[in-house]
Amino acid sequence: MERPELPLPQLHAFTVLAEELHFGHAAARLGIAQPPLSQQIRRLEDKVGHALFHRAPGRVTLTAAGRELLPAARRALTDLADGLSAARAVGSGRAGRLRIGFAASLALTVLPGMLRTFRDRYPDVHLDIHEMTSAPQVAALHDGTIDIGLLREPSADETELAFKTVLTEPFVAVLPAAHPLAAQRTVPLDQLADSPFVLLPREVGPQLHDRITGLCTEAGFTPHVTQRAVEWQTVCALVETGLGVSLAPASIRRIRLKGVAFRGIEPGDARTRVAVAWRKNDQNPLVASLLATIGHGTPYRP
C-alpha cells in the first residue's frame, strides 16, 4: 500500500492551530492571513478523510481524529527539524563520520596531537580510526575505504591523491645494546655494511623501504636482510634479540626496549617525510575540516 505524501506545511499549520485553538491567533503566529490557514487545514482534513477540528462561533476544539494526529504531527516536524540541523552540520563539515588510516609508528608522533586538535574543534564528528601500513592506506584511499591517510614517504607518482607534509624526521640506527657500535654517539652508515638487517617488507611501504635501502646504497653497500617485520615495534624486538640491525625514523626511539640502542647516523642529513593523504576529487567537507586543523596542534619534535 502506497504511503501518502507527508504534507509538512499543513502539519505545521495544524499543530499551531491545535496549540492556539483560535484561527486568528494561529494565523498571526504563522505570519499568514486567516483564509490561507483555513485552506491548509481543509487540505489536511481532505487527506485524512475526517474533520480535525470542531468549529463553533468563538470556539475551536480538536476532534478525536485531530487528537490522534497531533502527537504524530509534532514528531514529524521535530524529526524534520533535527534532520535539517544534522544535514547542515554534516554539509558544513561540523558533524558526520571521518575514516582515517594511519601507520602505527605515527601513533608515537603526530597522530595524537592531530586527533586531539580536531576533536576539540569538531566534537560531533565520529572518527573511525584504522591502523594500517602505507601501501594499504593508498589502496584504501583509492577504493574509498578511508577518507584520510597518515603515512610515510608518499609516492611522487600518484595522480589521484593529494599530500600535505606534516613532519620530516631524521633516521637513526637501531642496534642491539651489546653491538660494538652502540658505544658510539653516532654511527657511520658504512660501518653497518657487514651486519644483518631487519627491515619492513617492501610491499607494506615501498617508498620507505627504498629510502632506507637507498641510504645504504649511497654508503657503498647493499643491506643483507635476514629478517622482516611489518611493525616497527617487532623490528625493534628482533634487533633486541641480536638478529640484526635496522635503520628507522627517529620517532622509533619512543619504543622503549632495554636491549636496543638508537644512534644517529652519518651522514645525518637524510630525513623521512610524513604526510596526510586524501583523494583530490573528494567533496567530503570533513576532509577539508581536518586539513584545516593541521599545523594548529602541538608539534612533534623528533
Beta strands, then each sheet from edge to edge (+ up, - down):
strand 1: 53-56
strand 2: 59-62
strand 3: 96-102
strand 4: 125-131
strand 5: 148-152
strand 6: 161-176
strand 7: 186-188
strand 8: 196-199
strand 9: 224-228
strand 10: 246-249
strand 11: 260-266
strand 12: 271-279
sheet 1: 1+ 2-
sheet 2: 4+ 3+ 5+ 12- 6+ 10-
sheet 3: 4+ 3+ 5+ 12- 6+ 11- 7-
sheet 4: 8+ 9+
end
